[in-house]
Amino acid sequence: MSKTADIRLPDPSRWKALAFIALAQLMVVLDATIVNIALPHAQTALGISDANKQWVITAYALAFGGLLLFGGRIADLWGRKRTFVVGLIGFALASALGGAAQNQGMLFGSRALQGVFGALLAPAALSLLAVMFTDAKERAKAFGIYGAIAGGGGAVGLILGGFLTQALNWRWTFFVNIPFAVVAAAGAYFVIREPAGSRNRSSLDIPGVVLSALGLVSLVYGFTRAESAGWSDALTIGMFVASGVLLLAFVLTEARVKSPLLPLRVVLDRNRGGVYLSLGLAIIAMFGLFLFLTYYLQVVKGYSPIRTGFAFLPMIAGMITGSTQIGARLMIRVPARKLMGPGFLTAAVGMLLLTQLEIGSSYTTLILPAQLLLGLGMGTAFMPAMSLATHGVEPRDSGVASAMVNTSQQVGGAIGTALLNTIAASAATAYATSHAALGATDPELLKLQSMVHGFTGAIWWAVGILVVASAIAVTFINAGRPSANAATGTSAGSGDADGVEDEFKVPVVAH
C-alpha cells in the first residue's frame, strides 16, 4: 500500500445521501425512547406482568448492544450501502411485527429483531458518512447534523411517543418506523454511491463474533437485571463475571487471529479510545436523566405524555444549536478536546442545576435553563466526538470503528439507566424510611418527596460522571484541528506535549 494524494472527486450526491442517512439515524435513536412512554399501555393491552415488562426494553438493548461489532464488520465486508438498506428493510419488518403483536412473546421477539437489524443499520450509517465526506469543512457540517440527531433523537422519541400514544394508540410507536425506513431505504438505494475500494473482504472472525456478542450481552443484561433484582443478586454478579471473562477472551483472540473482528489498532489509538470512553460516560449520565425527568414531570408535576414530550424541547434545541452552530463551526478551527472537554463541563453545570429539584420547582426557572445547558454542552461535544472516532481510520475499518461509537452509546445507555435508577431507588427508600420513623403523616406527599430526593441523589452522580468524561476528553485526546483537506483513511496527528495544535497528516491508502 502506498501513501499518495487522494485525487478522487467527492460524490456529487453526498448531501442528498446525508438526508437519508440522517433519517435512518433518527429512526434508530428515537426508537430507543419512543417505546418508553407507550410501555404502560402496551403492558395493559397484552397482559404483560410487571416482572416481564422490562423485556420490551431489554430484548432490544441485548440484541443491539451485543451485535453492533458484528454489524460493523458486516458493513465492511458486504459494503455499507447494502448493509444499510438491508438493515432498514429488516427494521421496518420487525416494527410491523411489533405493532401487530398479539401477545408478549410476539412483542419481545419483534424488539429483539429490531435490535438485530439496528446493529446492522447504525454502524453502516455512520461509516457511510466517514467514507463519503472527506473534506474537513464538509465533514464538520455533516457530522454536525448527525451529532444533533444522535444527541436529540432520544428526546424527539419522547415527544413522538407521547403524541402517538395519546392521539392514536401504543401500536403506532412501532408502525411509525415503517415510513421512515421505506423512505430512507429507497433514497439510499438510488442516491448513495459508496466509494470504490473501501471494503474489507477478509474472512469473518467467527470466534470474535461469538465472544464479543456473548460478552456484551452478558454486560448489558447484568446492568439491566441489577435495576430490578439488585446488585447483590447471584445472577447479576454471575453476568458481570461472565462478561469480564468473555471480553478478556475476546481481546486475547483479536490480538492473535489474522483477520480480527475488532482490529485492536482501532481502539488502542489514543484519540479514538478517549472518544469511546468519554462518550460512553456522557451517555450514562444523559440516559439516566431522561428517565428521571420523564417520571418527575409525569408523576410529580402531573404532565400528560404529550406535554412531557414537549417539555424536552429546550434540550433538543440546545443540542441542535451546540452541534450545528458551535461544534460544526469550531471543529475545523480548534482541536476536538477543546470542544469536548468544555462541552461535557457545560452539560455538567446543567445537570448540577437539576440537583436543586423539589416537588414545587418551576419548569421555567430551573428545568428549562438546565436543559438548555445540557443540550448545548452535549451537542458541542457529540459532533467532534463522532467525527474524530472515525477520522484517521483506514476505509476497511470504518464500519467497525463506527460500530464502536454505537457500542459505547448502547452500553452507556444500559448502564446509565440501571446504575442511576438503582442509586435513585436506594436513596428514595432510605429517605422514606427515615422520615416515616420521624412521624410523617401524609403518605402520598412522603412518596413524592422520597422520589424527588432519590432523583437528585442520582443526578449528583451524573454530575460527577460528566466531569470525569470531560477530564478524559482533555487528557486522552491530543489530536490537533483537522486540516482543510483532511480525509478518511488518514492518520490523525497528535498535538505536541506543550499544547501546540498540529494539523492532521493526510496520507491516503491507495487500493
Long-range contacts (C-beta under 8 A, 24 or more apart in sequence): 1-509, 1-510, 2-510, 3-507, 3-508, 3-509, 3-510, 4-508, 4-510, 5-506, 5-508, 6-134, 6-487, 6-489, 6-506, 6-508, 8-195, 10-132, 10-133, 10-134, 10-135, 10-138, 11-132, 11-193, 11-195, 13-191, 13-192, 13-193, 14-132, 14-133, 14-138, 14-142, 16-187, 16-191, 17-128, 17-132, 17-187, 17-188, 17-191, 17-192, 17-193, 18-129, 18-132, 18-133, 18-142, 18-145, 18-146, 19-187, 20-183, 20-184, 20-187, 20-188, 20-191, 20-192, 21-84, 21-125, 21-128, 21-129, 21-146, 21-184, 21-188, 21-192, 22-145, 22-146, 22-149, 23-180, 23-183, 23-184, 23-187, 24-84, 24-87, 24-88, 24-121, 24-125, 24-180, 24-181, 24-184, 24-188, 25-122, 25-125, 25-126, 25-146, 25-149, 25-150, 25-153, 26-149, 26-153, 26-156, 26-180, 27-91, 27-177, 27-180, 27-181, 27-184, 28-91, 28-118, 28-121, 28-122, 28-125, 28-153, 29-149, 29-150, 29-153, 29-154, 29-156, 29-157, 30-153, 30-154, 30-156, 30-157, 30-160, 31-60, 31-114, 31-118, 31-157, 31-177, 32-60, 32-153, 32-154, 32-157, 32-413, 33-154, 33-155, 33-157, 33-158, 33-161, 33-290, 34-157, 34-158, 34-160, 34-161, 34-164, 34-173, 34-176, 35-60, 35-111, 35-161, 35-173, 35-174, 36-157, 36-158, 36-161, 36-291, 36-294, 37-158, 37-161, 37-162, 37-165, 37-173, 37-294, 37-305, 37-308, 37-309, 38-161, 38-164, 38-165, 38-170, 38-173, 39-170, 41-165, 41-169, 41-170, 42-101, 42-107, 42-170, 45-170, 46-101, 46-102, 46-103, 46-104, 46-107, 47-103, 47-104, 48-104, 48-107, 51-228, 52-104, 54-224, 54-227, 54-228, 55-104, 55-108, 55-111, 56-107, 56-108, 56-111, 57-111, 57-224, 58-220, 58-221, 58-224, 59-108, 59-109, 59-111, 59-112, 59-115, 60-111, 60-112, 60-114, 60-115, 60-118, 61-115, 61-220, 61-224, 61-410, 61-413, 61-414, 62-112, 62-115, 62-217, 62-220, 62-221, 62-224, 63-111, 63-112, 63-113, 63-114, 63-115, 63-116, 63-118, 63-119, 64-114, 64-115, 64-116, 64-118, 64-119, 64-122, 64-410, 65-115, 65-216, 65-217, 65-219, 65-220, 65-407, 65-410, 65-411, 65-414, 66-119, 66-212, 66-213, 66-214, 66-216, 66-217, 66-220, 67-115, 67-116, 67-119, 67-120, 67-213, 68-119, 68-122, 68-123, 68-216, 68-403, 68-404, 68-406, 68-407, 68-410, 69-208, 69-209, 69-212, 69-213, 69-216, 69-261, 69-262, 69-400, 69-403, 69-404, 69-407, 70-119, 70-209, 70-212, 70-213, 70-261, 71-119, 71-120, 71-121, 71-122, 71-123, 71-124, 71-399, 71-403, 72-123, 72-124, 72-127, 72-399, 72-400, 72-401, 72-402, 72-403, 72-404, 72-406, 73-200, 73-204, 73-205, 73-209, 73-261, 73-262, 73-399, 73-400, 73-403, 74-120, 74-399, 75-120, 75-123, 75-124, 75-127, 75-399, 75-402, 75-403, 76-127, 76-199, 76-200, 76-396, 76-397, 76-398, 76-399, 76-400, 77-199, 77-200, 77-201, 77-202, 77-204, 78-199, 79-194, 79-199, 80-124, 80-127, 80-128, 80-131, 80-194, 80-198, 80-398, 80-399, 81-124, 81-128, 81-188, 81-189, 81-192, 81-193, 81-194, 83-120, 83-121, 83-124, 83-399, 84-120, 84-121, 84-124, 84-125, 84-128, 84-188, 84-192, 85-185, 85-188, 85-189, 86-117, 86-120, 87-117, 87-118, 87-119, 87-120, 87-121, 87-122, 87-124, 88-117, 88-121, 88-181, 88-182, 88-184, 88-185, 88-188, 89-117, 89-181, 89-185, 90-116, 90-117, 90-120, 91-117, 91-118, 91-121, 91-177, 91-181, 92-177, 92-178, 92-181, 92-182, 92-185, 95-174, 95-175, 95-177, 95-178, 95-181, 96-174, 96-175, 96-178, 98-174, 99-171, 99-172, 99-174, 99-175, 100-171, 101-171, 110-174, 119-403, 119-406, 122-402, 122-403, 122-406, 123-399, 123-400, 123-402, 123-403, 123-405, 123-406, 124-399, 124-402, 125-402, 126-386, 126-390, 126-402, 126-405, 126-406, 127-390, 127-398, 127-399, 127-401, 127-402, 128-192, 128-194, 129-390, 130-390, 130-391, 130-393, 130-398, 130-401, 130-402, 130-488, 131-194, 131-195, 131-198, 131-395, 131-398, 131-488, 132-192, 132-194, 132-195, 133-488, 134-485, 134-486, 134-487, 134-488, 134-489, 135-484, 135-485, 135-486, 135-487, 136-331, 136-332, 136-482, 136-483, 136-484, 136-485, 136-486, 137-332, 137-484, 139-387, 139-482, 139-486, 140-327, 140-328, 140-329, 140-331, 140-332, 140-383, 140-387, 141-324, 141-328, 143-328, 143-331, 143-383, 143-384, 143-386, 143-387, 144-323, 144-324, 144-327, 144-328, 144-331, 144-383, 145-323, 145-324, 146-383, 146-386, 147-323, 147-327, 147-379, 147-382, 147-383, 147-385, 147-386, 147-387, 148-319, 148-320, 148-322, 148-323, 148-324, 148-379, 148-382, 148-383, 150-382, 150-386, 150-409, 151-319, 151-323, 151-375, 151-378, 151-379, 151-382, 152-315, 152-316, 152-319, 152-320, 152-375, 152-379, 154-286, 154-287, 154-290, 155-290, 155-312, 155-313, 155-315, 155-316, 155-319, 156-316, 158-290, 158-294, 158-308, 158-309, 158-312, 159-306, 159-309, 159-310, 159-312, 159-313, 160-309, 161-305, 161-309, 162-304, 162-305, 162-306, 162-307, 162-308, 162-309, 162-310, 163-305, 163-306, 163-309, 165-305, 166-304, 166-305, 166-306, 167-306, 195-395, 196-511, 197-395, 197-511, 198-395, 198-396, 198-398, 198-511, 199-396, 200-396, 200-397, 200-399, 202-258, 202-259, 203-258, 203-259, 204-259, 204-261, 205-253, 205-254, 205-257, 205-259, 205-260, 205-261, 207-253, 207-257, 208-250, 208-253, 208-254, 208-257, 208-260, 208-261, 208-262, 209-261, 211-246, 211-247, 211-249, 211-250, 211-253, 212-247, 212-250, 212-261, 212-262, 214-242, 214-246, 215-242, 215-243, 215-246, 215-247, 215-249, 215-250, 216-243, 216-247, 216-407, 216-411, 218-242, 218-243, 218-246, 219-243, 219-247, 219-411, 219-414, 220-410, 220-411, 220-414, 223-414, 223-415, 223-417, 223-418, 223-419, 224-414, 224-417, 224-418, 226-418, 226-419, 226-422, 227-417, 227-418, 227-421, 227-422, 230-422, 231-422, 261-400, 262-400, 262-404, 263-397, 263-400, 265-397, 266-393, 266-397, 266-400, 266-401, 266-404, 267-404, 269-392, 269-492, 270-476, 270-477, 270-478, 270-494, 271-336, 271-388, 271-392, 271-476, 271-477, 271-478, 271-479, 271-492, 271-494, 272-388, 272-389, 272-392, 272-393, 272-401, 272-404, 273-476, 274-472, 274-473, 274-475, 274-476, 274-477, 275-336, 275-340, 275-385, 275-388, 275-389, 275-405, 275-473, 275-477, 276-389, 276-404, 276-405, 276-407, 276-408, 277-408, 277-472, 277-476, 278-340, 278-344, 278-385, 278-469, 278-470, 278-472, 278-473, 278-476, 278-477, 279-382, 279-385, 279-389, 279-405, 279-408, 279-409, 279-412, 279-469, 280-408, 280-409, 280-411, 280-412, 280-415, 281-412, 281-465, 281-466, 281-468, 281-469, 281-472, 282-344, 282-347, 282-378, 282-381, 282-412, 282-465, 282-466, 282-469, 283-408, 283-409, 283-412, 283-413, 283-416, 284-412, 284-413, 284-415, 284-416, 284-419, 284-420, 284-462, 284-465, 285-347, 285-351, 285-416, 285-420, 285-462, 285-463, 285-465, 285-466, 285-469, 286-347, 286-374, 286-378, 286-416, 287-412, 287-413, 287-416, 287-417, 288-416, 288-417, 288-419, 288-420, 288-421, 288-458, 288-459, 288-462, 289-351, 289-354, 289-374, 289-420, 289-459, 289-462, 291-417, 291-420, 291-421, 292-420, 292-424, 292-455, 292-458, 292-459, 293-354, 293-367, 295-451, 295-455, 296-357, 296-451, 296-452, 296-455, 299-448, 299-451, 300-359, 300-448, 300-451, 300-452, 301-363, 311-363, 311-367, 312-371, 314-368, 314-371, 314-372, 314-375, 315-371, 315-372, 315-374, 315-375, 316-375, 317-372, 317-375, 318-371, 318-372, 318-373, 318-374, 318-375, 318-376, 318-377, 318-378, 318-379, 319-375, 319-376, 319-378, 319-379, 319-382, 320-375, 320-379, 321-375, 321-376, 321-379, 322-375, 322-376, 322-377, 322-378, 322-379, 322-380, 322-381, 322-382, 322-383, 323-379, 323-380, 323-382, 323-383, 324-379, 324-383, 326-376, 326-379, 326-380, 327-379, 327-380, 327-381, 327-382, 327-383, 327-384, 328-383, 331-383, 331-384, 331-387, 331-481, 331-482, 332-481, 332-482, 332-484, 333-481, 334-481, 334-501, 335-477, 335-478, 335-479, 335-480, 335-481, 335-495, 335-501, 336-384, 336-385, 336-387, 336-388, 336-473, 336-477, 336-479, 337-473, 337-474, 337-477, 337-478, 337-479, 337-495, 339-380, 339-381, 339-383, 339-384, 340-380, 340-381, 340-384, 340-385, 340-470, 340-473, 340-474, 340-477, 341-470, 341-471, 341-473, 341-474, 342-377, 342-380, 342-470, 343-376, 343-377, 343-378, 343-379, 343-380, 343-381, 343-382, 343-470, 344-377, 344-378, 344-381, 344-466, 344-467, 344-469, 344-470, 344-473, 345-377, 345-466, 345-467, 345-470, 346-373, 346-376, 346-377, 346-380, 347-373, 347-374, 347-376, 347-377, 347-378, 347-381, 347-466, 348-377, 348-463, 348-466, 348-467, 348-470, 349-373, 349-377, 350-374, 350-375, 350-376, 350-377, 351-459, 351-462, 351-463, 351-466, 352-463, 354-456, 354-459, 355-456, 355-459, 355-460, 355-463, 356-456, 357-452, 357-455, 357-456, 357-459, 358-452, 359-445, 359-448, 359-449, 359-452, 381-473, 385-473, 388-477, 388-479, 388-492, 390-488, 391-479, 391-482, 391-486, 391-488, 391-490, 391-492, 391-504, 392-479, 392-488, 392-490, 392-491, 392-492, 392-504, 393-488, 393-489, 394-489, 394-509, 395-488, 395-489, 395-509, 395-511, 398-488, 419-461, 420-458, 420-459, 420-461, 420-462, 421-458, 423-454, 423-457, 423-458, 423-461, 424-454, 424-455, 424-457, 424-458, 425-454, 426-454, 427-453, 427-454, 427-457, 427-458, 428-453, 428-454, 429-454, 479-504, 480-504
